[in-house]
Amino acid sequence: MSNSNKLTDIRSLGEFGLIRHLTKDFRTRQESTQLGIGDDAAVIQYEDGPTIISTDLLIEGIHFDLMYASLQHLGYKSIVVNLSDIYAMNALPKQVTVSLAVSSKFSVEALESLYDGIEKACRYYGVDLIGGDTTSSRIGLVISVTALGTVEPDKIVRRSTANVEDIVCVTGDLGAAYLGLQVLEREKKVFIDNPDMQPKLEMYQYLIERQLKPEARKDVIELFDKLDILPTAMIDLSDGLSSDLRHICEQSKVGAHIFEENLPIHPAAHKLAFEEFKISPTTCALNGGEDYELLVCLTPDDWKKVEGAGKMTAVGKIVEMEKGIKLFTPNQEGFDLVAQGWNAFGS
């Protein structure tokens, strides 16, 4: 029997040999990367300005399911979800670190696929992989990514600085990632019950891609710079509009009124929610999470600058705190907007 297809045991390389093997094709792209992979720590040298740092964990069985998430897509997504946090500060990402806890069920070739996705994301967004760590795991795959970025001191955008009369905007569309997940979970159950059944996913391509391979909104931050726009507050939409808007309102000590008819919902998401899952597309848009779009508060003058660019939709306005955080239906009924998005420690 030929050994040409024999998989490589991770243990044959060891920790540092594995790191060298997986990262041998990475090249630095930023002049500020003085020392990257290969030492105890990385050296990042900037002439001036702050460094913005964000970190996230992705846990097998919690954040992803390898029955339908390819390792290449997972690697790509693990970078994107961190860069989205950097963009939400109005900053530009420059470097990332990646740490893994991995069990012996994974071959070297499997991890090569994961790192291929990581490299593709780094190349697309122009960031450098500068380090990380690897260790063993008994609970499945764990991925930890830290992202670093820069921004001029007077252009940092926080959650705590929204003002009454600001326009509340969102980029892209909402709810598609959640519905993509519902499709994947449904097809997984069908496959478990009947392994001979092949999933039919062609008609759900957009929704599934929004779940498995989201993109961070680098283009929007570049547009703000081009048009000389400084949002008053901003947050990335990872946990759902209802939850993330509440973060801004609570930290800024304001209220918000959102108008249901303005919520941007992709036609494929609208159709699937109504026809197949019998749920409200509005509920998906408000509470689904994992869209990795940006929730942006703009002054009315800045909204006029960006209104025709096609990057975002005005969905409401910031109001006085005592007016509450409400959703208004097309017939002007107002309901308290309850945070029902992603809870990392939910049951």
NORNOR-V489989 format. One record per backbone hydrogen bond with DSSP energy under -0.5 kcal/mol. NH is the residue of the N-H (numbers start at 1). CO is the residue of the C=O. E is the energy in kcal/mol with one decimal. If there is no record, write none. Layout:
nh=(NH & NH)
co=(CO & CO)
e=(E & E)
This chain:
nh=(6 & 12 & 13 & 14 & 17 & 18 & 19 & 20 & 21 & 22 & 23 & 24 & 24 & 26 & 33 & 34 & 34 & 35 & 39 & 43 & 44 & 45 & 45 & 46 & 50 & 52 & 54 & 56 & 58 & 60 & 61 & 62 & 63 & 64 & 68 & 69 & 70 & 74 & 75 & 76 & 77 & 78 & 79 & 79 & 80 & 81 & 82 & 82 & 83 & 84 & 85 & 85 & 86 & 87 & 88 & 89 & 90 & 91 & 92 & 94 & 95 & 96 & 97 & 98 & 99 & 100 & 101 & 102 & 106 & 108 & 111 & 112 & 113 & 114 & 115 & 116 & 117 & 118 & 119 & 120 & 121 & 122 & 123 & 124 & 125 & 126 & 127 & 128 & 130 & 130 & 131 & 133 & 135 & 137 & 142 & 143 & 144 & 145 & 146 & 147 & 148 & 149 & 150 & 151 & 155 & 156 & 157 & 162 & 165 & 166 & 167 & 168 & 169 & 169 & 170 & 171 & 172 & 174 & 179 & 180 & 181 & 182 & 183 & 184 & 185 & 186 & 187 & 188 & 189 & 190 & 191 & 192 & 193 & 194 & 197 & 201 & 204 & 205 & 208 & 209 & 210 & 211 & 212 & 213 & 218 & 221 & 222 & 223 & 224 & 225 & 226 & 227 & 228 & 229 & 232 & 233 & 234 & 235 & 237 & 238 & 241 & 242 & 244 & 245 & 246 & 247 & 248 & 249 & 250 & 251 & 252 & 253 & 254 & 255 & 256 & 257 & 258 & 258 & 259 & 260 & 260 & 262 & 263 & 265 & 269 & 270 & 271 & 272 & 273 & 274 & 275 & 276 & 277 & 279 & 284 & 285 & 286 & 287 & 288 & 290 & 291 & 292 & 293 & 295 & 296 & 296 & 297 & 298 & 298 & 303 & 304 & 305 & 306 & 307 & 309 & 310 & 313 & 315 & 315 & 316 & 317 & 318 & 319 & 323 & 324 & 326 & 326 & 327 & 328 & 329 & 329 & 332 & 335 & 337 & 338 & 340 & 342 & 346)
co=(3 & 9 & 10 & 10 & 13 & 14 & 15 & 16 & 17 & 18 & 19 & 20 & 21 & 23 & 30 & 32 & 43 & 43 & 36 & 35 & 42 & 32 & 43 & 44 & 151 & 149 & 147 & 145 & 143 & 141 & 64 & 59 & 59 & 59 & 65 & 65 & 68 & 70 & 71 & 72 & 73 & 74 & 75 & 76 & 76 & 77 & 78 & 79 & 79 & 80 & 81 & 82 & 82 & 83 & 84 & 86 & 87 & 86 & 150 & 148 & 148 & 128 & 146 & 131 & 144 & 133 & 142 & 135 & 103 & 8 & 107 & 108 & 109 & 110 & 111 & 112 & 113 & 114 & 115 & 116 & 117 & 118 & 119 & 120 & 121 & 122 & 122 & 94 & 96 & 128 & 96 & 98 & 100 & 102 & 101 & 58 & 99 & 56 & 97 & 54 & 95 & 52 & 92 & 50 & 152 & 153 & 89 & 159 & 318 & 163 & 298 & 316 & 167 & 296 & 313 & 294 & 311 & 264 & 175 & 176 & 177 & 178 & 179 & 180 & 181 & 182 & 183 & 184 & 185 & 186 & 187 & 188 & 189 & 190 & 194 & 199 & 201 & 202 & 204 & 205 & 206 & 207 & 208 & 209 & 216 & 217 & 218 & 219 & 220 & 221 & 222 & 223 & 225 & 224 & 297 & 297 & 158 & 295 & 293 & 236 & 285 & 286 & 240 & 241 & 242 & 243 & 244 & 245 & 246 & 247 & 248 & 249 & 249 & 319 & 324 & 317 & 256 & 326 & 315 & 258 & 328 & 259 & 260 & 263 & 266 & 266 & 267 & 268 & 269 & 270 & 271 & 272 & 272 & 273 & 280 & 281 & 282 & 283 & 284 & 238 & 237 & 237 & 237 & 235 & 169 & 294 & 233 & 167 & 296 & 299 & 300 & 301 & 302 & 303 & 306 & 307 & 170 & 168 & 313 & 168 & 257 & 166 & 255 & 320 & 321 & 256 & 324 & 335 & 258 & 327 & 333 & 329 & 327 & 325 & 336 & 338 & 239 & 343)
e=(-1.7 & -1.6 & -1.8 & -1.3 & -0.6 & -2.5 & -2.1 & -2.5 & -2.4 & -2.7 & -1.7 & -0.6 & -0.6 & -1.6 & -1.5 & -1.4 & -1.7 & -1.5 & -0.7 & -1.7 & -0.6 & -2.1 & -0.6 & -0.6 & -0.7 & -4.4 & -2.8 & -2.3 & -2.9 & -2.6 & -3.0 & -2.0 & -3.0 & -1.0 & -1.6 & -1.9 & -0.7 & -2.4 & -2.4 & -2.0 & -2.8 & -2.3 & -1.1 & -0.6 & -2.1 & -2.5 & -0.5 & -0.7 & -2.2 & -2.2 & -0.7 & -0.5 & -1.3 & -2.5 & -1.8 & -1.4 & -2.4 & -1.7 & -2.5 & -3.5 & -1.7 & -2.7 & -2.5 & -2.4 & -3.3 & -2.6 & -2.3 & -2.4 & -1.5 & -2.2 & -1.7 & -2.0 & -1.7 & -1.7 & -2.6 & -1.7 & -1.7 & -1.7 & -2.7 & -2.1 & -2.0 & -2.5 & -2.6 & -2.4 & -2.4 & -0.8 & -2.1 & -2.3 & -2.5 & -0.7 & -0.5 & -0.6 & -1.8 & -1.0 & -2.4 & -2.7 & -3.1 & -2.4 & -2.2 & -4.0 & -3.0 & -3.2 & -2.2 & -0.8 & -2.5 & -0.8 & -1.8 & -0.5 & -2.5 & -2.2 & -3.4 & -2.2 & -0.6 & -3.3 & -2.2 & -1.8 & -1.4 & -2.9 & -1.9 & -2.5 & -1.9 & -1.8 & -2.1 & -2.2 & -2.7 & -2.3 & -2.6 & -2.0 & -1.9 & -1.9 & -2.3 & -2.5 & -2.1 & -2.0 & -2.3 & -0.8 & -1.7 & -1.4 & -2.6 & -2.5 & -1.9 & -1.1 & -3.0 & -2.7 & -1.6 & -1.4 & -2.1 & -1.8 & -2.4 & -1.8 & -2.2 & -2.5 & -0.8 & -3.0 & -2.4 & -1.0 & -1.0 & -1.8 & -3.4 & -1.6 & -0.8 & -2.8 & -2.8 & -2.6 & -1.1 & -1.4 & -1.5 & -2.5 & -2.9 & -2.1 & -2.3 & -1.1 & -2.0 & -2.8 & -1.5 & -2.5 & -0.5 & -3.0 & -2.9 & -0.6 & -2.9 & -2.0 & -1.5 & -0.8 & -0.5 & -2.6 & -2.5 & -2.1 & -2.5 & -1.8 & -2.8 & -2.0 & -1.8 & -2.5 & -1.7 & -2.4 & -2.4 & -2.3 & -2.1 & -2.2 & -0.8 & -2.4 & -0.6 & -3.1 & -2.7 & -0.6 & -2.7 & -2.3 & -0.5 & -2.4 & -1.6 & -1.1 & -1.4 & -1.6 & -1.9 & -0.6 & -2.9 & -2.8 & -0.6 & -1.4 & -2.0 & -2.5 & -1.7 & -1.9 & -1.8 & -2.6 & -0.6 & -3.0 & -3.3 & -0.5 & -2.5 & -2.3 & -2.5 & -3.1 & -1.0 & -0.7 & -1.4 & -2.0)
